[in-house]
């Protein structure tokens, strides 16, 4: 079978979102993201518009556009969950085989009136999100950027009490939260297996909460965070959810939020899962 391949180069932030939406509306069989988690994040958001899936202009067809990935990023953390390497030849062979599977997508909404945002990998709050914000400034140093970002984020950091609502139940208070990570997949920060039980096709998100961590805790337990054995560590908890809402009790408006390594602003935010939202070439 022969396909027409149209190459599009991005010219700046969010351009991949527009490219993806146009391709889907024109009936593309697939949109292939070539790059890292940031590029993949934009392409995934291009599959949605105003909270709904983007569809083909031709209303008579049931055809849907698939998502493909050629990972070439600094971290390529989503690809890592699927066991994929930064190998373009391997990725092209995988795309050529054409096997498809439905994957889940996370949705992030803010206060009323704010546009919702989608993520495919990991969303996170507070210290880790702040570290990601700073790390983005040092991408020229490769994976070292994540270490630099983490060190910079510790300067002036304070653990915070957060209000959390899980699966639309009652609000609960979690004291002295250092970081809260919400995984549709397992890895972030260049290979840190932060949500080790996450699976992008099981219809849930894994939430991992770190409480009352000091700077030296990260140094002493860094190896556990990278190999995914930190769930047994004191002050670390994990729960599987369909939705979670998070608020800053102090109301400071300074608790960082990011998804797939992209800065999204500050709390409050609600996160939920859309099971099987996108068909992926895998």
C-alpha positions as CSV (number, residue, x, y, z in Angstrom):
1,X,0.0,0.0,0.0
2,X,1.3,3.4,-1.0
3,X,0.9,6.6,1.1
4,X,1.4,10.2,0.3
5,X,3.7,11.7,2.9
6,X,3.5,15.4,3.7
7,X,6.3,16.9,5.8
8,X,5.6,19.9,8.0
9,X,8.2,21.7,10.0
10,X,7.2,23.7,13.1
11,X,8.1,27.4,13.2
12,X,7.6,27.9,16.9
13,X,5.7,27.0,20.1
14,X,2.2,25.4,19.5
15,X,2.7,25.2,15.8
16,X,2.5,21.4,15.9
17,X,-1.0,21.7,17.4
18,X,-2.2,23.7,14.4
19,X,-0.5,21.4,11.9
20,X,-2.1,18.3,13.6
21,X,-5.6,19.8,13.6
22,X,-5.4,20.7,9.9
23,X,-4.1,17.3,9.0
24,X,-7.0,15.5,10.9
25,X,-9.6,17.8,9.3
26,X,-8.2,17.0,5.9
27,X,-8.5,13.2,6.5
28,X,-4.9,12.2,7.2
29,X,-4.4,8.5,8.0
30,X,-1.8,9.4,10.6
31,X,0.1,12.2,12.1
32,X,3.7,11.2,13.0
33,X,5.4,13.3,15.7
34,X,9.2,13.5,15.1
35,X,11.0,14.8,18.2
36,X,10.8,14.6,22.0
37,X,8.0,14.7,24.6
38,X,7.4,18.4,24.0
39,X,6.6,17.8,20.3
40,X,4.5,14.8,21.1
41,X,2.6,16.8,23.7
42,X,1.7,19.4,21.1
43,X,0.6,16.8,18.5
44,X,-1.6,15.1,21.1
45,X,-3.2,18.5,21.9
46,X,-3.8,18.9,18.2
47,X,-6.2,15.9,18.3
48,X,-8.6,18.0,20.4
49,X,-10.3,21.4,20.1
50,X,-12.5,23.1,22.7
51,X,-12.6,19.9,24.8
52,X,-13.7,17.6,21.9
53,X,-11.9,15.3,19.5
54,X,-11.0,16.9,16.1
55,X,-12.7,15.1,13.3
56,X,-12.5,14.9,9.5
57,X,-14.3,17.6,7.5
58,X,-16.0,14.8,5.6
59,X,-18.8,13.8,7.9
60,X,-19.7,10.8,5.7
61,X,-16.6,8.9,6.7
62,X,-15.9,6.9,9.8
63,X,-12.1,7.2,9.2
64,X,-10.0,8.3,12.2
65,X,-6.5,9.6,12.2
66,X,-3.8,7.6,14.1
67,X,-0.9,9.0,16.1
68,X,2.6,7.9,15.4
69,X,5.9,8.7,17.0
70,X,9.6,8.8,15.9
71,X,11.3,9.6,19.2
72,X,14.3,12.0,18.9
73,X,14.1,14.0,22.1
74,X,16.3,14.8,25.1
75,X,14.2,12.6,27.4
76,X,11.8,10.7,25.2
77,X,10.1,9.6,28.3
78,X,6.8,8.4,26.8
79,X,8.6,6.3,24.3
80,X,10.5,4.8,27.2
81,X,7.3,3.4,28.7
82,X,6.6,1.6,25.5
83,X,10.2,0.2,25.3
84,X,11.1,2.4,22.4
85,X,14.6,3.9,21.8
86,X,15.6,7.1,20.0
87,X,16.2,5.0,16.9
88,X,14.5,6.5,13.7
89,X,15.0,3.3,11.7
90,X,13.3,1.2,14.3
91,X,10.5,3.7,14.5
92,X,9.9,3.9,10.8
93,X,9.8,0.1,10.6
94,X,7.2,0.1,13.4
95,X,5.1,2.6,11.6
96,X,5.4,0.6,8.4
97,X,4.0,-2.5,10.2
98,X,1.0,-0.4,11.0
99,X,-0.2,-2.1,14.2
100,X,-2.7,0.1,16.1
101,X,-3.8,0.2,19.7
102,X,-6.0,2.6,21.6
103,X,-4.3,4.7,24.3
104,X,-5.6,6.9,27.1
105,X,-5.2,10.6,27.3
106,X,-5.2,12.8,30.4
107,X,-7.2,16.1,30.5
108,X,-6.3,19.1,32.7
109,X,-8.8,21.8,33.4
110,X,-8.4,25.0,35.5
111,X,-10.8,27.5,36.8
112,X,-14.0,28.2,34.9
113,X,-13.4,29.7,31.5
114,X,-9.9,28.3,31.1
115,X,-9.3,26.1,28.1
116,X,-8.6,22.4,28.9
117,X,-5.3,20.9,28.2
118,X,-4.3,17.3,27.3
119,X,-1.3,15.1,28.2
120,X,-0.1,11.7,27.2
121,X,2.7,11.1,29.6
122,X,3.0,12.6,33.2
123,X,1.6,15.8,34.7
124,X,3.1,17.0,38.0
125,X,2.7,19.6,40.7
126,X,5.0,21.7,42.9
127,X,8.7,20.9,43.2
128,X,9.0,18.5,40.2
129,X,7.0,20.9,38.0
130,X,9.2,23.8,39.1
131,X,12.3,21.7,38.3
132,X,10.9,21.0,34.9
133,X,10.2,24.7,34.3
134,X,13.9,25.5,35.1
135,X,15.2,22.5,33.2
136,X,13.6,23.7,30.0
137,X,16.2,26.6,30.0
138,X,19.1,24.2,29.9
139,X,18.1,21.7,27.2
140,X,21.5,22.3,25.4
141,X,23.1,20.3,28.2
142,X,21.1,17.1,27.4
143,X,19.8,15.1,30.3
144,X,22.0,17.1,32.7
145,X,19.3,19.8,32.3
146,X,17.1,17.9,34.6
147,X,19.7,17.8,37.4
148,X,20.4,21.6,37.0
149,X,16.6,22.3,37.1
150,X,16.2,20.2,40.2
151,X,19.0,22.0,42.0
152,X,17.6,25.4,41.1
153,X,14.1,24.5,42.1
154,X,15.3,23.6,45.7
155,X,16.3,27.2,46.2
156,X,13.6,28.8,48.3
157,X,11.4,25.7,48.1
158,X,8.8,25.0,50.8
159,X,6.6,21.9,51.1
160,X,2.9,22.9,51.0
161,X,-0.4,21.6,52.3
162,X,-2.8,20.7,49.5
163,X,-6.5,19.9,49.3
164,X,-7.2,16.9,47.1
165,X,-10.4,15.4,45.8
166,X,-10.1,11.9,44.3
167,X,-12.8,10.4,42.0
168,X,-15.3,13.2,42.9
169,X,-15.3,12.1,46.6
170,X,-14.8,14.4,49.6
171,X,-11.9,16.8,49.8
172,X,-8.9,15.6,51.9
173,X,-5.9,17.6,53.2
174,X,-2.4,16.3,52.4
175,X,0.2,18.0,54.6
176,X,3.7,19.1,53.5
177,X,3.5,17.9,49.9
178,X,6.8,18.1,48.1
179,X,5.6,16.9,44.7
180,X,2.5,15.2,43.3
181,X,2.8,13.3,40.0
182,X,0.0,12.0,37.8
183,X,1.1,9.4,35.4
184,X,-0.6,8.1,32.3
185,X,2.8,6.6,31.6
186,X,5.7,5.7,33.8
187,X,8.7,8.1,33.2
188,X,9.6,11.7,33.4
189,X,12.7,13.9,33.8
190,X,14.9,12.0,31.5
191,X,14.2,8.4,32.7
192,X,12.9,8.8,36.3
193,X,10.3,6.0,36.8
194,X,8.1,8.2,38.9
195,X,4.7,6.5,38.4
196,X,5.9,2.9,37.9
197,X,2.4,1.3,37.9
198,X,1.0,3.6,35.2
199,X,-0.2,2.1,32.0
200,X,-1.5,4.3,29.1
201,X,-4.1,1.7,28.1
202,X,-5.7,0.7,31.5
203,X,-8.2,3.6,31.8
204,X,-6.7,5.1,35.0
205,X,-4.0,7.5,36.1
206,X,-1.5,6.6,38.8
207,X,-1.0,9.4,41.4
208,X,2.3,9.4,43.4
209,X,2.6,11.9,46.3
210,X,5.8,12.7,48.0
211,X,5.4,14.4,51.4
212,X,7.9,16.2,53.7
213,X,10.9,15.5,51.5
214,X,14.1,17.5,52.2
215,X,16.8,18.2,49.7
216,X,19.0,15.4,51.0
217,X,16.1,12.9,50.7
218,X,16.3,13.3,46.9
219,X,20.0,12.7,46.9
220,X,19.8,9.6,49.1
221,X,16.7,8.2,47.3
222,X,17.5,9.3,43.8
223,X,18.3,5.8,42.7
224,X,14.9,4.5,43.9
225,X,13.2,7.3,42.0
226,X,15.0,6.3,38.8
227,X,14.4,2.6,39.1
228,X,10.8,2.9,40.3
229,X,11.2,1.3,43.7
230,X,10.4,4.5,45.7
231,X,6.8,3.5,46.5
232,X,8.1,1.6,49.5
233,X,9.9,4.7,50.9
234,X,8.4,6.5,53.9
235,X,6.2,9.5,53.0
236,X,5.5,8.2,49.5
237,X,2.0,7.1,48.6
238,X,0.4,5.9,45.4
239,X,-3.2,5.6,44.2
240,X,-5.0,4.7,41.0
241,X,-7.6,7.3,40.0
242,X,-10.0,8.3,37.2
243,X,-9.9,12.0,38.3
244,X,-8.2,14.1,40.9
245,X,-8.6,17.8,41.8
246,X,-5.8,19.7,43.6
247,X,-5.9,23.1,45.4
248,X,-3.3,25.1,47.2
249,X,-4.7,25.7,50.8
250,X,-2.7,28.9,51.2
251,X,-4.2,30.3,48.0
252,X,-0.8,31.7,47.0
253,X,-1.2,30.9,43.3
254,X,2.5,30.0,43.2
255,X,2.3,26.1,43.1
256,X,3.7,25.1,39.6
257,X,1.9,22.7,37.3
258,X,3.3,21.1,34.2
259,X,2.4,18.2,31.9
260,X,4.7,16.3,29.6
261,X,7.5,18.7,30.6
262,X,5.5,21.8,29.5
263,X,4.7,24.6,32.0
264,X,1.0,25.1,32.4
265,X,0.7,27.7,35.2
266,X,-0.4,27.2,38.7
267,X,-2.9,25.5,41.0
268,X,-5.9,24.9,41.2
269,X,-6.3,22.2,38.5
270,X,-8.4,19.1,37.9
271,X,-7.0,16.0,36.1
272,X,-9.0,13.2,34.6
273,X,-8.5,10.3,32.1
274,X,-10.2,9.7,28.7
275,X,-9.9,6.0,28.1
276,X,-8.9,4.9,24.6
277,X,-9.0,8.5,23.3
278,X,-6.4,8.1,20.5
279,X,-5.5,5.3,18.2
280,X,-1.7,4.9,18.2
281,X,0.6,3.2,15.8
282,X,2.6,0.8,18.0
